[in-house]
Each structure stands twice: as structure tokens, then as C-alpha cells.
Amino acid sequence: MLVGNMDGHAKNLSLITIGKRTRLAPFYDLVCTTVYPNLSQKLAFRIGGENRPRWLMLRHWDRFAEDIAAKPQLVQKTMADMIQRVELALPNTVTMLQSAVSKSDELLMIEKIHERVRTSAVRMKTKLKDSG
């Protein structure tokens, strides 16, 4: 949701088990599909009954927590942590990508994705605060 990947589906998620501990594997195949106007702008999975990212509010994350039998505070804390990580990593990631390309259309695409991800993080942070 934060990176604008509306194409998420179950085969993009993996689990790693080490000993008795199972955790979500690092994400892969994250593509900012929202920069492509002909692709769906709706999430592949609903979050608390909502699949339109701009409409997601705290109540949807609370419903999601209920759906997965987690405490709402854990989901809220996880979202806040993910937002912070995205915001911290974004400037360096953009700089790294810009230094790796030279074509103007590639630079433009990096800037479009940068703006989408930044906007998504800011919007979600604001909605989580406003709803709480």
C-alpha cells in the first residue's frame, strides 16, 4: 500500500522459519503500479474491507487487526514503523536510482514513483493520526 503496489497477491508473500520462529520474508516484486494509469488503482487485497488506498483510515486497520486476530495497537505500531522506514529510506533510494540511470524518461519515472510513495506515506501517517 505504501509503495503503490496494487498488484500484491499471495505469491508475493513468503514466510521464513528459523527454529521455532516464523516471520515474514523480506518483500520482493514490489512495483509501484499506481504510476501506470491503465492499471488498477485498487489494492489486490482489502484492508478491513477497503481496497482503495486513499480511503484507508484507522478503522480499516482496526478491522484488519480483528480479521487476523491481532491487537489493533500492534497493527497501528507496525504501520507507523513502516511509514517511518519508508520515509527514511526514500531519499537515499531515489538518489541511488538516479545515479544508476541516464535517460530522461527513466529519471522522470523515478521522480513519479518518488512522489507517489512520499505522498502515500504522508497521507497514511496523517489519516492514522487524525483517526486516533
C-alpha positions in Angstrom: 0.0 0.0 0.0 2.8 2.4 0.9 4.8 1.9 -2.3 1.7 1.9 -4.6 1.8 -1.8 -5.4 -1.8 -2.6 -6.3 -0.6 -5.9 -7.8 0.1 -7.6 -4.5 -1.1 -11.2 -4.3 -0.4 -14.2 -2.2 2.6 -15.4 -4.3 4.4 -12.2 -3.4 4.4 -13.1 0.2 6.7 -15.7 1.8 7.5 -16.9 5.3 10.9 -17.8 6.7 11.1 -20.3 9.6 14.2 -20.5 11.6 14.0 -22.9 14.5 10.6 -22.3 16.1 10.3 -18.7 14.9 8.4 -17.9 11.7 8.4 -14.5 10.2 7.5 -12.7 7.0 10.3 -12.9 4.5 11.8 -9.7 3.0 9.5 -8.3 0.4 10.2 -8.8 -3.3 8.4 -7.9 -6.5 7.3 -4.5 -5.2 6.4 -2.4 -8.2 4.7 1.0 -7.9 1.9 0.1 -10.2 -0.1 3.3 -9.4 2.2 5.3 -11.8 0.6 3.4 -14.7 -2.9 4.9 -15.4 -4.1 1.8 -17.3 -3.5 -0.5 -14.3 -5.9 -0.8 -11.4 -5.7 1.8 -8.7 -7.2 -0.6 -6.2 -5.4 -3.0 -3.8 -5.5 -6.6 -4.7 -6.4 -7.4 -1.1 -8.8 -5.5 1.0 -7.7 -4.0 4.3 -10.5 -4.0 6.8 -13.0 -4.2 3.9 -11.4 -1.3 1.9 -9.3 -1.7 -1.3 -9.0 2.0 -2.3 -5.7 3.3 -0.7 -6.9 6.9 -0.5 -9.9 5.8 1.6 -8.0 3.7 4.2 -8.4 5.0 7.7 -7.6 3.8 11.2 -10.9 1.9 11.4 -9.9 -0.2 8.4 -6.6 -1.1 10.0 -8.5 -1.9 13.2 -10.9 -4.2 11.3 -7.8 -5.8 9.6 -6.3 -6.4 13.0 -9.6 -8.2 14.0 -9.5 -10.2 10.8 -6.0 -11.5 11.5 -6.6 -11.9 15.3 -4.0 -9.3 16.2 -4.3 -6.4 18.6 -5.1 -3.1 16.8 -2.3 -1.4 18.7 0.2 -3.9 17.1 -1.1 -3.1 13.6 -1.0 0.6 14.2 2.5 0.4 15.6 3.6 -1.7 12.7 2.1 0.8 10.2 3.7 3.7 11.9 7.1 1.9 11.9 6.7 1.0 8.2 5.8 4.6 7.3 8.9 5.9 9.2 11.1 3.4 7.5 9.8 4.3 4.1 10.2 8.0 4.7 13.8 7.5 6.0 14.9 5.2 3.1 13.2 7.1 0.3 15.7 10.0 -0.2 18.7 7.7 -0.4 16.9 5.2 -2.6 15.9 7.9 -5.0 19.5 9.3 -5.2 20.9 5.8 -5.7 18.4 5.1 -8.5 19.0 8.4 -10.2 22.8 7.8 -10.2 22.2 4.5 -11.9 20.3 5.8 -14.9 20.9 8.5 -17.5 17.9 8.6 -19.8 15.4 11.4 -19.2 12.4 9.0 -19.3 14.0 6.8 -16.6 14.7 9.9 -14.4 11.1 11.0 -14.9 9.8 7.6 -13.8 11.9 7.7 -10.7 10.6 11.1 -9.8 6.9 9.9 -10.4 7.5 6.9 -8.2 9.2 9.1 -5.5 6.3 11.4 -5.4 3.7 8.6 -5.2 5.5 6.8 -2.4 6.2 10.1 -0.5 2.5 11.2 -0.8 1.2 7.8 0.2 3.4 7.7 3.3 2.4 11.3 4.3 -1.3 10.6 3.6 -1.4 7.4 5.7 0.5 9.0 8.6 -2.0 11.8 8.6 -5.0 9.5 8.5 -3.7 7.4 11.3 -3.1 10.4 13.5 -6.5 12.1 12.5 -8.4 8.9 13.2 -6.8 8.2 16.5 
